[in-house]
Amino acid sequence: MPDTARPWVLITGCSSGIGKALVSVCRAAGWGVVATARRPADLAELSAGEDLRTLNLDVTSAESIALGVRACADLRLVALINNAGYGQMGPLEFIRPEELRAQFETNVVGLHAVTNAFLPLIRKHATQGEGRIVQVASMLGRLSIPLAGPYNASKHAVVALAETLRLEIGREIHVVLVEPGAVASSFRTTIARSWGDLPQRIQGTRYERILAGFMKTREKQAEHFAGSPEQAARCILKALTRKRPPRRILIRPEARLAGWAKAVMPAALWEWLLRRSYGLH
Ligand SMILES: NC(=O)c1ccc[n+]([C@@H]2O[C@H](COP(=O)([O-])OP(=O)(O)OC[C@H]3O[C@@H](n4cnc5c(N)ncnc54)[C@H](OP(=O)(O)O)[C@@H]3O)[C@@H](O)[C@H]2O)c1
């Protein structure tokens, strides 16, 4: 199929996890995929083909985004999946402003910058009802857990951006919000990396014990609840293939359950449960 006929989707953050799985799932469904990552080496193992283009793209770099747009000018790009993101965790009273800023720079400002940069291409190529912008938020975009303040805040912001964008352009281009629960990916390894010197900063405070328990709790939750990136990718594919895609795609039953529990439980009980599960009682 010539590239002028094939619909193409650009995906951010394809070096691992959900983004990587999305590349094969979308290709298998007949899409041309522009797989992007910060380091070219991370995309080297993808099998080459007429339906694949790989690009370096760091969502925090305006230059990198502009180069990406130029590199897609010859494709019939009709969809974008803003998947790139990471989790900056830690007790809020020990989070430096620059850590919060960096979290927003990637998860929020980066997602917005990529959306705006590729929107004209999608507008140009998509037929009526074909265009898709898929914003990957999280279950933590609707509710907050302790010790994840920067991440909670960034994903709440992604939800707000997606809902606003849908009101503004949703009749022309479908805007789909993805809200995953736990998915087994590199996400938890990256959490420990983005902590930096936080473990030293909290030495001698009540958080020393609590933070050690935090990772254990997350690991335990992941073991019990986490789905595979492939399963998440197959759910997200609906955003591209359905004639009328859903407004929200919740991935994993616990994402739905937690949202429901927060809505029906008295706030004091909800907070008690969260403090208890994270060792803050
Ligand atoms: N895993 C979960 O439990 C879970 C739950 C809810 C929501 N999510 C969301 O799902 C999305 C994918 O996460 P994942 O679980 O697949 O985790 P992952 O395996 O850690 O993948 C995250 C991807 O984002 C990329 N990324 C980070 N900063 C970037 C930047 N500045 N520019 C471009 N790419 C960047 C990473 O690239 P590098 O390799 O270069 O760092 C990686 O490819 C994220 O938005 C995450 O918040 C995940």
The ligand as an SDF file (V2000), in Angstrom:
LIG
                    3D

 48 52  0  0  0  0  0  0  0  0999 V2000
    2.7450    1.5930   33.9830 N   0  0  0  0  0  0  0  0  0  0  0  0
    1.7090    2.0300   34.6610 C   0  0  0  0  0  0  0  0  0  0  0  0
    1.3220    1.4280   35.6790 O   0  0  0  0  0  0  0  0  0  0  0  0
    0.9670    3.2710   34.2010 C   0  0  0  0  0  0  0  0  0  0  0  0
   -0.2420    3.5720   34.8370 C   0  0  0  0  0  0  0  0  0  0  0  0
   -0.9300    4.7040   34.4310 C   0  0  0  0  0  0  0  0  0  0  0  0
   -0.4590    5.5020   33.4270 C   0  0  0  0  0  0  0  0  0  0  0  0
    0.7340    5.1940   32.8140 N   0  0  0  0  0  0  0  0  0  0  0  0
    1.2220    6.1030   31.7740 C   0  0  0  0  0  0  0  0  0  0  0  0
    1.4610    5.3680   30.5910 O   0  0  0  0  0  0  0  0  0  0  0  0
    2.4670    6.0110   29.8220 C   0  0  0  0  0  0  0  0  0  0  0  0
    3.5070    4.9930   29.4030 C   0  0  0  0  0  0  0  0  0  0  0  0
    4.1510    4.5070   30.5630 O   0  0  0  0  0  0  0  0  0  0  0  0
    4.7280    3.0100   30.6870 P   0  0  0  0  0  0  0  0  0  0  0  0
    3.9850    2.3460   31.7700 O   0  0  0  0  0  0  0  0  0  0  0  0
    4.7980    2.3650   29.3670 O   0  0  0  0  0  0  0  0  0  0  0  0
    6.1760    3.3380   31.2820 O   0  0  0  0  0  0  0  0  0  0  0  0
    7.6310    3.2090   30.6280 P   0  0  0  0  0  0  0  0  0  0  0  0
    7.8740    1.8080   30.2050 O   0  0  0  0  0  0  0  0  0  0  0  0
    8.5380    3.8360   31.6450 O   0  0  0  0  0  0  0  0  0  0  0  0
    7.5370    4.1230   29.3290 O   0  0  0  0  0  0  0  0  0  0  0  0
    7.5520    5.5330   29.3810 C   0  0  0  0  0  0  0  0  0  0  0  0
    8.0400    6.0580   28.0580 C   0  0  0  0  0  0  0  0  0  0  0  0
    8.0300    7.5070   28.0990 O   0  0  0  0  0  0  0  0  0  0  0  0
    9.2770    7.9470   27.5740 C   0  0  0  0  0  0  0  0  0  0  0  0
    9.6510    9.2970   27.9900 N   0  0  0  0  0  0  0  0  0  0  0  0
    9.8680    9.7880   29.2240 C   0  0  0  0  0  0  0  0  0  0  0  0
   10.2660   11.0730   29.1500 N   0  0  0  0  0  0  0  0  0  0  0  0
   10.2860   11.3890   27.8310 C   0  0  0  0  0  0  0  0  0  0  0  0
   10.6000   12.5520   27.0960 C   0  0  0  0  0  0  0  0  0  0  0  0
   11.0050   13.6960   27.7000 N   0  0  0  0  0  0  0  0  0  0  0  0
   10.4970   12.5380   25.7350 N   0  0  0  0  0  0  0  0  0  0  0  0
   10.1170   11.4080   25.0920 C   0  0  0  0  0  0  0  0  0  0  0  0
    9.8370   10.2530   25.7240 N   0  0  0  0  0  0  0  0  0  0  0  0
    9.9100   10.2640   27.0780 C   0  0  0  0  0  0  0  0  0  0  0  0
   10.2730    6.9090   28.0610 C   0  0  0  0  0  0  0  0  0  0  0  0
   11.4650    7.0440   27.3200 O   0  0  0  0  0  0  0  0  0  0  0  0
   12.9500    6.7890   27.9540 P   0  0  0  0  0  0  0  0  0  0  0  0
   13.1780    5.3140   27.8260 O   0  0  0  0  0  0  0  0  0  0  0  0
   13.8220    7.6130   27.1030 O   0  0  0  0  0  0  0  0  0  0  0  0
   12.8930    7.2560   29.3660 O   0  0  0  0  0  0  0  0  0  0  0  0
    9.4830    5.6370   27.7530 C   0  0  0  0  0  0  0  0  0  0  0  0
    9.5800    5.3270   26.3900 O   0  0  0  0  0  0  0  0  0  0  0  0
    3.0090    7.1390   30.6950 C   0  0  0  0  0  0  0  0  0  0  0  0
    2.4230    8.3660   30.3070 O   0  0  0  0  0  0  0  0  0  0  0  0
    2.5470    6.7530   32.0840 C   0  0  0  0  0  0  0  0  0  0  0  0
    2.3940    7.8720   32.9300 O   0  0  0  0  0  0  0  0  0  0  0  0
    1.4470    4.0940   33.1840 C   0  0  0  0  0  0  0  0  0  0  0  0
  1  2  1  0
  2  3  2  0
  2  4  1  0
  4  5  1  0
  4 48  2  0
  5  6  2  0
  6  7  1  0
  7  8  2  0
  8  9  1  0
  8 48  1  0
  9 10  1  0
  9 46  1  0
 10 11  1  0
 11 12  1  0
 11 44  1  0
 12 13  1  0
 13 14  1  0
 14 15  2  0
 14 16  1  0
 14 17  1  0
 17 18  1  0
 18 19  2  0
 18 20  1  0
 18 21  1  0
 21 22  1  0
 22 23  1  0
 23 24  1  0
 23 42  1  0
 24 25  1  0
 25 26  1  0
 25 36  1  0
 26 27  1  0
 26 35  1  0
 27 28  2  0
 28 29  1  0
 29 30  1  0
 29 35  2  0
 30 31  1  0
 30 32  2  0
 32 33  1  0
 33 34  2  0
 34 35  1  0
 36 37  1  0
 36 42  1  0
 37 38  1  0
 38 39  2  0
 38 40  1  0
 38 41  1  0
 42 43  1  0
 44 45  1  0
 44 46  1  0
 46 47  1  0
M  CHG  2   8   1  16  -1
M  END
$$$$
